[in-house]
Amino acid sequence: MEKAGKGRRGIDGHTLLAGVIGWPVAHSRSPLMHNWWLEQYGINGAYVPLPVAPGQFDTAVRGLQAAGFRGANVTIPHKEAACRIVDRLHRSAQRSGSVNTLVFASDGKIEGYSTDGDGFVANVEAHGVSVKGGRALLLGAGGAARAIAASLLDRGVAVVMANRTRARADALAAMLEGITVVDWEQAGDILPSCTMLVNTTSIGMEGAARARFPLDLAQADPALVVCDIVYVPRQTALLEWAATHGLRTVDGLGMLIHQAGLGFEKWFGVTPVVGPEVEALLDADLHHPAADGAG
Ligand SMILES: NC(=O)c1ccc[n+]([C@@H]2O[C@H](COP(=O)([O-])OP(=O)(O)OC[C@H]3O[C@@H](n4cnc5c(N)ncnc54)[C@H](OP(=O)(O)O)[C@@H]3O)[C@@H](O)[C@H]2O)c1
């Protein structure tokens, strides 16, 4: 690890480099978070946004590796392309069908991990909710849904999935054994038997088209935990609705922080503490008018 003492650092020939590859990527809060951690731990490192257009992903990754970067996070729309470029695909990435963390190993190989699912679980557990057994209703069947479903299944949670486009949920269930799929409009019928509800769709996200959820929270078991992975706004309409029914809620900001830890540790050699300070930093930044997006 390159130590430079706590506080602001200059960039020099020893600076450890990483970044986030996405398109667009300007909205990403990952540079803010990683650079704050670097400063806190006095590490001579830098983490930069890397706007890479579709079609340029492989060229960019090879270039970063050749330029001595330690690795990178990968966000929309490259998470699946990242699966194809790696030499060593970690089980988490195989299960989720995507890679959000690339590590350029010292033997010249590229390693790929997916930390979204475990980041979700770690955040829920940090809110005092045990993720073991029970039944989760997952709304959505996109990239985040697959990673979360895999992590829940690994912890013995029964997963029921409902997606607006049913064929997408069926395709996902064919790849991940153990998922039950129901029609989007039938999700409400399953709700009373569930211990956890997870919104992995973009419904409720700032800037997204307005849409309603196909269920009535009045029908939920009082012990239901309602999770939303959308974090802009942090307090989504779903979470507000759940609170009016006295249900426990978990917002999506902690998932963003928890998913970042593994990459930071691999690139910079320190396991960062996911505490209230980094959460407050991101929370304050999200109230900036330019806030949007994920990853
Ligand atoms: N907290 C975090 O760290 C974190 C991490 C990753 C993602 N996220 C957030 O999670 C959300 C999904 O991300 P993703 O990467 O999984 O995206 P994605 O692959 O594009 O999937 C989007 C999902 O949302 C559904 N959807 C979109 N608009 C809808 C509508 N009007 N009605 C019903 N369903 C709708 C889609 O259904 P169809 O299949 O029918 O289109 C699909 O299931 C985003 O809001 C993202 O910001 C948060």
The ligand as an SDF file (V2000), in Angstrom:
LIG
                    3D

 48 52  0  0  0  0  0  0  0  0999 V2000
  -28.3590    1.1010   -4.6460 N   0  0  0  0  0  0  0  0  0  0  0  0
  -27.4790    0.6430   -5.5230 C   0  0  0  0  0  0  0  0  0  0  0  0
  -26.2880    0.4760   -5.2220 O   0  0  0  0  0  0  0  0  0  0  0  0
  -27.9370    0.2790   -6.9080 C   0  0  0  0  0  0  0  0  0  0  0  0
  -27.1530   -0.5940   -7.6960 C   0  0  0  0  0  0  0  0  0  0  0  0
  -27.6190   -0.9450   -8.9740 C   0  0  0  0  0  0  0  0  0  0  0  0
  -28.8270   -0.4000   -9.4420 C   0  0  0  0  0  0  0  0  0  0  0  0
  -29.5480    0.4510   -8.6540 N   0  0  0  0  0  0  0  0  0  0  0  0
  -30.8430    0.9910   -9.1450 C   0  0  0  0  0  0  0  0  0  0  0  0
  -31.6720   -0.1140   -9.4680 O   0  0  0  0  0  0  0  0  0  0  0  0
  -32.5230    0.1900  -10.5760 C   0  0  0  0  0  0  0  0  0  0  0  0
  -32.4110   -0.9220  -11.6290 C   0  0  0  0  0  0  0  0  0  0  0  0
  -31.0780   -1.0210  -12.0930 O   0  0  0  0  0  0  0  0  0  0  0  0
  -30.6740   -2.1730  -13.1410 P   0  0  0  0  0  0  0  0  0  0  0  0
  -29.2300   -2.0160  -13.3930 O   0  0  0  0  0  0  0  0  0  0  0  0
  -31.1790   -3.5020  -12.7050 O   0  0  0  0  0  0  0  0  0  0  0  0
  -31.4930   -1.6860  -14.4360 O   0  0  0  0  0  0  0  0  0  0  0  0
  -32.0330   -2.5290  -15.6770 P   0  0  0  0  0  0  0  0  0  0  0  0
  -31.2100   -3.7370  -15.9110 O   0  0  0  0  0  0  0  0  0  0  0  0
  -32.2180   -1.5380  -16.7670 O   0  0  0  0  0  0  0  0  0  0  0  0
  -33.5090   -3.0350  -15.1990 O   0  0  0  0  0  0  0  0  0  0  0  0
  -34.5740   -2.1210  -15.0030 C   0  0  0  0  0  0  0  0  0  0  0  0
  -35.7700   -2.8620  -14.3970 C   0  0  0  0  0  0  0  0  0  0  0  0
  -36.7920   -1.8770  -14.1110 O   0  0  0  0  0  0  0  0  0  0  0  0
  -38.0100   -2.2810  -14.7380 C   0  0  0  0  0  0  0  0  0  0  0  0
  -38.7840   -1.0920  -15.0840 N   0  0  0  0  0  0  0  0  0  0  0  0
  -38.3140    0.0480  -15.6220 C   0  0  0  0  0  0  0  0  0  0  0  0
  -39.3490    0.9270  -15.7940 N   0  0  0  0  0  0  0  0  0  0  0  0
  -40.4820    0.2960  -15.3410 C   0  0  0  0  0  0  0  0  0  0  0  0
  -41.8440    0.6710  -15.2380 C   0  0  0  0  0  0  0  0  0  0  0  0
  -42.2710    1.8690  -15.6490 N   0  0  0  0  0  0  0  0  0  0  0  0
  -42.7330   -0.2100  -14.7350 N   0  0  0  0  0  0  0  0  0  0  0  0
  -42.3100   -1.4320  -14.3190 C   0  0  0  0  0  0  0  0  0  0  0  0
  -41.0110   -1.8500  -14.3840 N   0  0  0  0  0  0  0  0  0  0  0  0
  -40.1100   -0.9950  -14.8880 C   0  0  0  0  0  0  0  0  0  0  0  0
  -37.5720   -3.0920  -15.9360 C   0  0  0  0  0  0  0  0  0  0  0  0
  -38.6380   -3.8920  -16.3920 O   0  0  0  0  0  0  0  0  0  0  0  0
  -38.7040   -4.4040  -17.9290 P   0  0  0  0  0  0  0  0  0  0  0  0
  -37.8370   -5.6350  -18.0040 O   0  0  0  0  0  0  0  0  0  0  0  0
  -40.1450   -4.6810  -18.1440 O   0  0  0  0  0  0  0  0  0  0  0  0
  -38.1960   -3.2810  -18.7870 O   0  0  0  0  0  0  0  0  0  0  0  0
  -36.4080   -3.8900  -15.3220 C   0  0  0  0  0  0  0  0  0  0  0  0
  -36.8990   -4.9640  -14.5490 O   0  0  0  0  0  0  0  0  0  0  0  0
  -32.0730    1.5670  -11.0580 C   0  0  0  0  0  0  0  0  0  0  0  0
  -32.9780    2.5280  -10.5320 O   0  0  0  0  0  0  0  0  0  0  0  0
  -30.7110    1.7610  -10.4520 C   0  0  0  0  0  0  0  0  0  0  0  0
  -30.4610    3.1340  -10.1720 O   0  0  0  0  0  0  0  0  0  0  0  0
  -29.1330    0.7930   -7.4020 C   0  0  0  0  0  0  0  0  0  0  0  0
  1  2  1  0
  2  3  2  0
  2  4  1  0
  4  5  1  0
  4 48  2  0
  5  6  2  0
  6  7  1  0
  7  8  2  0
  8  9  1  0
  8 48  1  0
  9 10  1  0
  9 46  1  0
 10 11  1  0
 11 12  1  0
 11 44  1  0
 12 13  1  0
 13 14  1  0
 14 15  2  0
 14 16  1  0
 14 17  1  0
 17 18  1  0
 18 19  2  0
 18 20  1  0
 18 21  1  0
 21 22  1  0
 22 23  1  0
 23 24  1  0
 23 42  1  0
 24 25  1  0
 25 26  1  0
 25 36  1  0
 26 27  1  0
 26 35  1  0
 27 28  2  0
 28 29  1  0
 29 30  1  0
 29 35  2  0
 30 31  1  0
 30 32  2  0
 32 33  1  0
 33 34  2  0
 34 35  1  0
 36 37  1  0
 36 42  1  0
 37 38  1  0
 38 39  2  0
 38 40  1  0
 38 41  1  0
 42 43  1  0
 44 45  1  0
 44 46  1  0
 46 47  1  0
M  CHG  2   8   1  16  -1
M  END
$$$$
